[in-house]
Amino acid sequence: MNIQQYYQQSAQASLNGSLVACIPLWVLVIYHSFFQEISGLLWWCLPFVLYSGMSYQSYVLANNQAKISSYASTNSKQKNIFSQREFLIGFLPAPNLRLLLFNRDGRTAAEIRDLAFHKWRWFLPTFVDSWIYRNRYALVVDQRVLAIITVRKHNIQIDYNSNTILLHNDNNKRFICQKDSRAYTLRYERTFMNLLVQSENGRELGKLQKGWIPREWMESFKVNNTPFLMMNQPLPADEQLIFYSLLIMYVKNIQH
């Protein structure tokens, strides 16, 4: 998937949401008009009107982004995911996490997705969903699963290339690597989608920031208010996977 296809899919999902929200609205109006008056009809209708309007605004925005965003079609081989350090983040419409990492030319470099994809999860409350499912995620590159990341309340397990990395949650924002006792700290803001991951000596592994992207990326991505991910180099593959696992911990319940 490239950036134009992503915006087109997001636009279609928003339009569908806007139309679906109109169904109960029309049911209420017809019932009120032909069968029985509904006390406080306006208040019953207002949530559906607001949701439909916001969804339509999202459709217009995503549709415009699809028209003005460029995608550099190329036959060049995709770079190794571990050799890249900057990505623009996109979230596909889904009942669970489907996170896309776009590189500078507008191509999808990788996807992080929940392995348990079921449509009925749209209707499950978060606490029920987390109780039923194990929260297992795949880092997918070129349709190939590169790593499996299992996120539990107090532990993270990363399975990659026949190796396993275990992290223990020491407190809400600090994780300890079981193998060598390295510690990693999360600093974040839920409201503005800002995340910073540091090692115990203050070294930055990487950060997620919303509201600004580098000027050279503006050729493919025409909107500023988009999450942008940067990792410090050089980072070995295991630390990049640790960063991705902590990124999942941060975004899995606020964007899906």
C-alpha positions in Angstrom: 0.0 0.0 0.0 1.2 3.5 -0.8 0.2 6.8 0.8 -2.5 7.6 -1.8 -4.2 4.2 -1.3 -4.0 4.8 2.5 -5.7 8.1 2.2 -8.3 6.7 -0.2 -9.1 3.8 2.2 -9.3 6.1 5.2 -11.7 8.4 3.2 -14.0 5.5 2.2 -14.1 4.3 5.8 -15.0 7.8 7.1 -17.7 8.1 4.4 -19.2 4.7 5.3 -19.2 5.8 9.0 -21.1 9.0 8.1 -23.7 7.1 6.1 -24.2 4.4 8.7 -24.8 7.0 11.4 -27.7 8.3 9.4 -29.6 5.0 9.6 -30.7 5.3 13.3 -31.3 9.0 12.7 -33.8 8.2 9.9 -35.4 5.4 11.9 -36.0 7.8 14.8 -37.5 10.5 12.5 -39.8 8.0 10.7 -41.0 6.4 13.9 -41.7 9.9 15.4 -43.5 11.0 12.3 -45.7 8.0 11.5 -46.1 5.9 14.6 -45.5 7.6 18.0 -44.1 10.9 19.1 -40.7 10.6 20.8 -40.2 12.9 23.7 -36.9 14.9 23.3 -36.4 13.7 19.7 -33.7 16.4 19.2 -31.5 15.0 22.0 -31.9 11.4 20.7 -30.9 12.5 17.2 -28.0 14.9 18.2 -25.3 12.3 18.8 -25.9 10.7 15.4 -25.9 14.0 13.7 -22.6 15.0 15.3 -21.0 11.7 14.5 -22.1 11.7 10.9 -20.9 15.3 10.5 -17.5 14.6 12.0 -17.1 11.5 9.9 -18.0 13.4 6.8 -15.4 16.1 7.6 -12.8 13.3 8.0 -13.8 11.9 4.6 -13.4 15.3 3.0 -10.0 15.8 4.6 -8.7 12.3 3.7 -10.1 12.6 0.2 -8.3 15.9 -0.4 -5.1 14.4 1.0 -5.4 11.5 -1.5 -5.7 14.0 -4.4 -2.7 16.2 -3.4 -0.3 13.5 -2.1 2.3 12.1 -4.4 3.6 8.6 -4.7 7.0 8.0 -6.4 6.5 4.7 -8.2 9.8 3.0 -8.4 11.2 -0.5 -9.1 14.0 0.0 -6.6 14.3 -2.6 -3.9 12.8 -1.8 -0.5 15.4 -0.8 2.1 15.9 -3.0 5.1 13.6 -1.9 7.8 16.4 -1.7 10.3 18.5 0.6 8.1 15.7 3.3 8.1 15.2 5.7 11.0 12.4 8.0 9.9 8.8 7.0 9.2 5.4 8.7 8.9 2.7 6.8 10.9 -0.7 5.9 9.6 -3.6 4.0 11.2 -5.9 1.9 9.1 -9.5 1.8 10.0 -9.8 -1.4 12.0 -11.3 -2.7 15.3 -7.8 -3.4 16.5 -4.3 -2.0 15.8 -3.1 -1.7 12.2 -0.2 0.7 12.1 1.6 1.6 8.9 5.1 2.9 8.6 5.6 5.0 5.5 9.0 5.9 4.1 9.9 9.1 2.5 8.8 8.2 -1.1 5.3 7.3 0.1 5.7 3.5 0.2 4.8 1.3 3.1 8.0 0.2 4.7 6.3 -2.1 7.3 3.0 -2.7 9.1 2.4 -3.5 12.8 -0.9 -5.4 13.1 -2.9 -7.4 15.6 -2.8 -11.1 14.8 -6.4 -11.6 16.0 -8.4 -9.7 13.4 -12.2 -10.3 13.8 -14.9 -7.9 12.7 -16.9 -8.4 15.8 -14.2 -6.7 17.8 -15.7 -3.4 16.6 -18.4 -3.9 19.1 -16.4 -5.1 22.1 -15.6 -2.7 25.0 -11.9 -2.2 25.5 -11.8 -4.1 28.9 -13.6 -7.1 27.3 -11.4 -7.1 24.3 -8.2 -7.1 26.3 -9.5 -9.9 28.5 -10.4 -12.2 25.6 -7.4 -11.6 23.3 -3.7 -12.0 24.0 -2.6 -8.8 22.3 -0.2 -10.5 19.9 1.2 -8.3 17.1 3.2 -8.9 14.0 5.8 -6.7 12.4 5.2 -7.3 8.8 7.7 -6.3 6.0 6.9 -7.2 2.3 4.1 -9.5 3.4 6.5 -11.5 5.6 6.3 -11.6 9.4 9.6 -10.3 10.7 8.8 -10.5 14.4 6.0 -11.4 16.8 5.4 -9.1 19.8 3.2 -10.2 22.6 2.1 -7.4 25.0 0.8 -8.3 28.4 0.0 -6.1 31.4 3.5 -6.5 33.0 5.6 -8.2 30.3 6.5 -7.9 26.7 7.9 -10.8 24.6 9.5 -10.3 21.3 10.2 -13.3 19.0 12.6 -12.5 16.2 14.8 -14.7 14.1 14.7 -17.7 16.5 15.6 -15.4 19.4 13.4 -14.1 22.3 13.6 -10.8 24.0 11.7 -10.4 27.3 10.9 -7.1 29.0 9.4 -6.7 32.4 7.3 -3.7 33.4 9.1 -2.4 36.5 6.5 0.4 36.8 4.1 2.2 34.5 6.8 3.8 32.4 10.0 1.7 33.0 10.8 -1.7 31.4 13.7 -4.0 32.2 15.3 -6.3 29.6 15.6 -9.7 31.3 18.7 -10.8 29.3 21.0 -8.0 30.3 19.0 -5.8 32.7 18.9 -2.8 30.4 16.2 -0.4 31.4 14.0 1.7 29.1 11.8 4.5 30.1 8.7 5.9 28.4 7.9 9.6 28.5 4.6 10.4 26.8 1.5 12.6 26.5 -1.7 10.8 25.6 -3.5 14.0 24.4 -1.0 15.1 21.8 0.5 11.7 20.8 4.1 12.5 21.9 6.3 9.6 22.9 10.0 9.5 23.9 11.8 6.2 24.7 15.1 6.5 26.6 17.6 4.1 28.0 18.6 4.2 31.6 21.6 6.5 30.9 19.4 9.1 29.2 20.2 8.0 25.6 17.3 8.4 23.3 16.2 5.4 21.3 13.5 7.3 19.4 10.4 9.4 19.6 7.0 9.8 18.1 5.7 13.3 17.5 2.5 14.7 16.0 2.1 18.1 14.5 5.3 18.5 12.4 7.2 16.6 9.7 10.5 17.5 8.0 10.3 19.8 5.0 11.8 17.3 2.6 8.9 14.9 3.4 6.3 17.4 2.2 6.6 16.3 -1.4 4.7 13.1 -0.6 2.9 14.1 2.6 1.0 17.4 2.4 -0.4 17.6 5.9 1.6 18.5 9.0 -0.8 17.1 11.7 0.4 13.5 11.2 2.4 11.3 13.6 6.1 11.2 12.7 8.6 8.6 14.1 12.3 9.1 14.4 14.9 6.7 15.7 18.5 7.6 16.6 21.2 5.8 14.7 22.9 3.5 15.0 20.5 1.2 16.8 20.9 -2.6 16.6 17.9 -4.6 15.5 17.0 -5.8 19.0 16.8 -2.2 20.3 14.7 -1.2 17.3 12.3 -4.1 18.1 12.2 -3.0 21.7 11.3 0.5 20.6 8.5 -0.9 18.3 7.1 -3.0 21.2 7.0 0.1 23.5 5.3 2.0 20.7 2.6 -0.7 20.6 2.2 -0.3 24.3 1.6 3.4 23.8 -0.7 3.4 20.8 -2.7 0.2 21.1 -5.5 1.6 23.2 -5.6 5.2 21.9 -5.5 4.6 18.1 -7.1 1.6 16.3 
